[in-house]
Every structure is written in C-alpha cells, then in structure tokens.
Amino acid sequence: MDLRKLKTLIDLVSESNISELEITEAEGKVRIVKADPRAAVVSYAPAPAMALPVAAAHAVAPAVVETPVEIGHVVKSPMVGTFYRAASPGGKPLADIGSEVKEGEAICIIEAMKIMNEIEADKTGKVTRVLCENGQAVEFGQPLFIVE
C-alpha cells in the first residue's frame, strides 16, 4: 500500500470518532485500531505472495509498520464480545487509570450473547492504561488493560 495513503488513513482514524478501520486491497490488508485517543496502532499484512520471477521477487519488499511496545502486564480479553468499563450504564468504572487492582478482582464487563461476564484481573498492581473504549467490540486475546 502507498505510504501516503496509509498516512492519510492513520490521520483519518486519529482525528475522528471511529476506533477501528480495516481495508483489504489486492496488495494486502491494513487494520488501524485506536487504542488510546492520542495514538493509533497499525497492523499491515501483505497479500499472499504470487509466484514471481526471481528478479521481481527481490524488487518487492513488504512494508513494515512497527507497533508500540507496552511496558507492564497486559490483561487480555478471554472472549469475543462488547467491552464495558462499568457494571451499569453511567456507573463508576470498575478499574480506571491509577486504580490499584488485586488478582481476582473484577475490572470490566464483556457482554457476549446477552450475558454479562465479569473479567477479573489476573495480576495485582496499578492500572496504567485502559486500551479499549466503553462499548467497543473486542476479540479473543485483545489487550484490555496494562497493569504494573
């Protein structure tokens, strides 16, 4: 994908209210996820390689986009569903930046198939980042919080 086009897409996500954008084209797939209002995370997967002549294969180099490295323990989603920070709409978040959490303590809710599932901290520590927006769809294994 053209770097100018990629930068335009990143700027679009950063400056808008959308939290995720995924585009698939012939040369690959780009997924931009805004985990923090101040930053956007980009992943790029080139399209499966076609049989190319040896000379052409050396001329084509896939784009490499680095993602930020998180410091601390990452609490990940154990399921696919909708992320909620509080137990009720408009309620106080179960865990917020700066909150001290204990292992086994509920830190968020993930709704899956109309069932509200309390997600517990798997490590004791201080929440340093909340990586999902309230009401955002989350995937299995998606980072939710950073705990130090």
C-alpha positions in Angstrom: 0.0 0.0 0.0 1.2 3.5 -0.8 2.7 5.2 2.3 0.9 8.5 1.6 -2.4 6.6 1.5 -1.5 4.8 4.8 -0.7 8.1 6.5 -4.0 9.6 5.3 -5.9 6.6 6.8 -4.0 6.9 10.1 -4.8 10.6 10.2 -8.4 9.9 9.4 -8.7 7.4 12.4 -6.8 9.7 14.7 -8.9 12.8 14.0 -12.3 11.1 14.0 -14.6 9.3 16.5 -14.0 5.9 14.8 -11.9 3.5 16.8 -11.1 0.9 14.2 -10.7 0.8 10.4 -9.9 -2.2 8.2 -9.2 -2.1 4.5 -8.4 -5.0 2.2 -6.9 -4.4 -1.2 -5.1 -6.6 -3.7 -1.6 -5.9 -2.2 -2.6 -6.6 1.4 -4.8 -5.8 4.4 -4.5 -2.8 6.7 -6.1 -2.6 10.1 -5.9 0.6 12.2 -7.1 0.4 15.8 -7.2 3.5 18.0 -6.5 2.1 21.5 -5.8 5.5 23.1 -7.4 8.8 22.0 -3.8 10.1 21.5 -2.5 7.2 19.4 -3.4 4.8 16.6 -2.0 1.3 16.2 -1.5 0.0 12.7 -1.0 -3.6 11.5 -0.2 -4.5 8.0 -0.4 -7.9 6.4 0.8 -8.2 2.8 -1.2 -10.3 0.4 -0.1 -13.9 -0.1 2.8 -13.9 -2.5 2.2 -15.0 -6.0 4.8 -16.9 -8.0 7.1 -14.1 -9.2 10.2 -14.4 -11.3 13.3 -14.3 -9.1 14.4 -10.9 -10.3 11.0 -9.4 -9.5 10.8 -11.1 -6.1 13.9 -9.2 -5.0 12.4 -5.8 -6.1 9.3 -6.2 -4.0 9.7 -5.6 -0.3 6.6 -5.6 2.1 6.1 -2.5 4.2 7.0 -2.9 7.8 5.0 -1.0 10.4 6.1 -1.1 14.0 3.6 -1.2 16.8 4.3 0.4 20.2 5.7 -1.9 22.9 3.7 -1.9 26.1 5.5 -1.9 29.4 3.8 -3.9 32.2 1.4 -6.8 32.3 -1.3 -7.0 29.6 -4.7 -8.1 30.7 -6.3 -9.7 27.6 -9.9 -10.4 26.7 -10.8 -14.1 27.3 -13.7 -13.9 24.8 -15.3 -12.1 21.9 -17.9 -9.5 22.9 -18.6 -5.9 23.9 -16.3 -4.2 26.4 -17.9 -2.2 29.3 -15.9 -0.4 31.9 -18.7 -0.2 34.5 -21.3 -2.7 35.8 -24.2 -0.4 34.7 -24.6 2.4 32.2 -23.3 5.7 33.6 -21.8 3.8 36.6 -18.4 4.2 38.0 -15.7 2.3 36.1 -14.6 -1.0 37.8 -11.0 -0.1 37.1 -9.5 3.2 35.9 -6.0 4.6 35.2 -4.3 4.8 38.6 -6.6 2.2 40.2 -5.0 -0.4 42.4 -6.4 -3.9 41.5 -6.0 -7.2 43.1 -5.8 -10.6 41.4 -9.3 -12.0 41.0 -11.0 -8.5 41.3 -13.5 -7.6 38.6 -12.0 -4.9 36.3 -14.5 -4.8 33.4 -17.6 -6.5 31.9 -17.7 -8.2 28.5 -21.1 -8.9 27.1 -21.3 -12.0 24.9 -24.6 -13.4 23.6 -26.6 -11.2 26.0 -24.7 -12.5 29.0 -22.6 -10.0 31.1 -19.3 -11.6 32.1 -17.1 -10.0 34.8 -13.5 -10.1 33.7 -11.1 -10.4 36.6 -7.6 -9.0 37.0 -5.0 -11.8 36.6 -2.3 -9.8 38.4 -2.2 -7.5 41.3 -0.9 -4.0 40.5 -1.8 -0.5 39.3 -3.7 0.1 36.1 -1.6 2.4 33.9 -3.6 2.2 30.7 -7.1 1.3 29.5 -6.8 0.1 26.0 -10.5 -0.2 25.0 -13.3 2.3 24.7 -16.6 1.7 26.6 -19.0 -0.2 24.2 -16.2 -1.3 21.9 -16.3 -4.7 20.3 -13.3 -6.8 21.5 -11.8 -10.0 20.1 -10.4 -13.0 22.0 -6.9 -12.2 23.2 -7.2 -8.4 22.6 -5.4 -6.3 25.2 -7.8 -4.5 27.6 -5.6 -3.0 30.3 -1.9 -2.6 31.2 -1.2 -3.3 34.9 2.2 -2.6 36.5 
